[in-house]
Amino acid sequence: MNSSREIRRRPLLVAGGLALLGGNKTQAAQKQSLEDPMRLGVDEALMKSGLARALQRAFGVDTGVAVTLTSGPALDMLEATELGDADAALTNASWLEAHLEKQGLVHDRRPIATGSLLLVGPAALAKALDAKRDIVLALQRLSQAQVPFISGIPGSGSQLAEQALWRAAEVQPDPVWYFSPTADATMLTQAKDKQACMLVEAGAWMAQGGGSGYAVLVDGDTKLSMPVHVMRSFRVNHPAGKLFVNWIAGGRGRRVVTGQRGYRSA
């Protein structure tokens, strides 16, 4: 898997004297991170929204500890964390995270933020669709009218949530109107080319300023909620790992989340 291999590195060579307490733990993490930064795998939407970088910057300012970010679909980032190719993950695929946690493949999983998906599409559809806050009704009406629809990036938190929503709507998407994204253009560009609808993470949508001629068709349905969690790998134990999880799940991390459009603190 390419995204996991990109963040692969040699096993940690942590000196035996890292059983330190308090500020000494932070100092050890600072020293280690200069040569061997903590590796955080992040779902692409959390990068595009700016949430991951905001947390990375604030953590670095507060602790002096370096964290490197690698983005990709949540499925790939969680697999990298499971294998020890990442020290921790920041993702929005709750059921998959819980499955790995139950198997003992990740640990120290903490809620960080709550985002949401938006159904967006050509503005002219808003009145005709008339689904307001009901995503299941909206998907049923779109499928009946065979309105073009662009799926999320395979394995991303958004795409995994989208699949669950189609099941809830009891709709089997038809290739006649349902399309997978390609790598040669942004999803919004592809949607505009086909005048298609799509589900997009609210923070990412706001960060890019929406789309000209496009509108939010459904927002506010609780089924569109996207919890964000941080968790650590069982296979590696970077000295900054516990420090990072405690910081990001604590008061300072919550304040950073609150300052990001499209998210509320968990």
N, C-alpha and C positions, 0 to 999 in steps of 0.2 A: 504494500500500500504506500503510495508516494508520500502522502502527507505525514505519515508516521516516520518514514525513513528520513525525511528532511530534518526531523528533530532528534534523530538518534544520536547518541554520543556514547563515549566509553563509560563504564560503571563508575560511580562516585568512589573516590579514594579519600575517605574522610578519616582524619586522624583520630586516634583513640581517645584524645582528650576532649571530645566534644560533649561530654556529660557535664555541661556547665549550667549555671543557673542565672536567671534574671538577665541583667545587661550583658553578661558574658556570652549568653546565647546569641544576642543580637550582634555582638562583636565578632563571634565565630561565623555567623551567617554573612556578615559584611565581608569578612576576609575571604571566605569561600566563594562568594558571588563575584568577586573581582576576576577570578580565573574561571569560574564555573557557575554562571548565572542560573538561577532557578528557572526551569522551563515550564511555561504555562500554555497548554493547548486551549484554544478559544474558538467557539462556534463563530462562523463568518459574520453572522448578523450582529453579534456582540462587538465585533471589531468595527463594522461599518457604522454602527450607531455611536461609536466613541466611548462606550461604557468601559470596555477592557483597557483602553489606553488611559482613561481618566483614573482608573483604579491603580494601574501600573505606576503612573506618574506620582500620585499622592503617596503610595506606599514607599516609593523610592525616596521622596522628600522626607517622609517621617522616619525612615529606618536606615537609609543609605544602602539598602540591599537591592542588588540588580535582579530584575526579572525579564526574561526574554519571552516575547509573545509569538506564537505560531498559530495561524488561523486555518480553518478548514471546516468541513461538515462535522457536526457534533459526533456523529458515529465514528468518524476517523479519529477525532481528538480523544474520545473516550477509549478507543482501542489502543491508542498510543500510551495513554495513562495506565491502562490495564497491563500493557507489556513492559512498562518502565521506561518507555522512550520519552515520556513527559513526566515531570515531577508532580504536576497537578493539572486539573482541568477546570474551565469555567464554561458551563454549557447550559442548554435550555431544552433538554430531552429527558424529562423527569422519570418516565417509566423505564427508560433504558438505564439511567443512572441508578435507580432503585434496584433494578435487576442485578447490575454489577456489584452494588453494595451488598445485596443479600448473598451473593456468591463469594463475598470476601475479596473481590478483585480491586475495589477502591475502598477508601475509608475516610473518616473525618469529613463526611459530606455535610455541608451547611447551606441553609437558604441565604441568598444574597440580595435578590431583587425579584420583583414581579413585573414582567413586561406583558405585551399582548400582541396578537396578530390583528391585522386589518385586512378586510377584503377591499381591494381597490380595482378600479376599472374605468373605462371611458365615462366621462361625466354625464354624457347623454343617457346612460343606463340607469342613473340613480332613481329617477322618478318611475321608470317602467318596472324596475326590480321591486321597489317598495318593500324591502325586507327589514329596514331599520336596524334593529339589534338582534335579529334572528338569523344566525349563520346557516343553520340547517335548512330553513326555508329558502334562503338565498341560493344555496348550492343546488337545491332541488329545482328551483326556477331556472337557474342558469343551464342546468343539464337538459331540461325540457325544451328550452329554446335553442339548445346547441350553441351557446355563446362560447367563443374560443377562450380557453383557460390555459395558462402557463403554470406548470407544476414548480414546486420549490427545488432547490439544488438537492440531488439525491443524498440522503443521509444527514441533511441539515435538520436542526431542531424544527424549523418551519415546515419542512417537507414531512417529517414524521408526524407532526401535529395535523397537517393537512390530510394525511391518509386516514387518521382517526376520525376527522370530520366528515369525509366522504362516507365512511362506514356508518357514522351516526345518521347521515342523511339517506342511507340505504341506496346509494348511487354508485354504480360501477362506471368510472370515467371511460368515455369512448374515444379512441384515437382519432375519430373524425373531427372532434373539437378540443381534445385534450392533448397538450404538447409538453414534451420535456425540454428544459432549457439547454442551450448550447453554450460552449465556452468562448465564442467569438464576439459576444456582445453582452451588455448588462441585461438583467431580467426586464427592467423597465423598457429598454430599447426594443427587446424582443416582443414584449407585450404590446407596445405601441404599433409595431409593424403589423401585428395580427389583430389589433383592436381587441386584445384579450384582457380578461380579468386575472388576478393572482392574489395570493395571500402573502403579505409581507410583514415583517416584524416592525412594530410601530416606531421604535427608536431609530431603526435604520431609515424608515420612510421620512421621519422628521429631519434626520441629519442630512439627507440629500435634498430637502426642500420640497418633497412631494414630486409630482410630475405634471407638467403643463398639459391641460386637456384631460387629466385624470383626476378622479375624486375618490374619497373614501365612501364605499357603498354600505359596508357593515362595520360597526364598531361598538364595543361595550357589552357584547355577549360574553357571559362568564366562560363559555366553551372556548373562547379565544385567548384565555389567560395563558401566559408563558412564564412559569417560575424559572429562575436562574439559580444554579447551585455551584459551589466550589467544592472540590474533593481532591484527596491526595492519592497517589499510587502506593500500593503495598510493596511493590518490588524495589523501590528506591526510597531513600530517606535523606533528601537534601536538608541541610541544617536550617535553611530558610523556610522549609515547607510549613511547619507548625506555626511559625511566626506569621507567615503570610495568611494562612487560613484564619487565625485568631484576629488579625488586623482587619481583614476584608469583611469578616462577619461581625465585627465590633462597631462601636460608635462612630469611629472615623470613617470606616468603609460605608456605613449607612448614610453618612452625610454626603459622601461622594455620589452615591446612588441617587439620593434625593435631588442633587443638582443636575442630573442627566434627564433630558427630555424623553418621555416615553416610558419611564420606569418609576416605580415606587419602592421604597425600602421594604424588604421582607420582614 
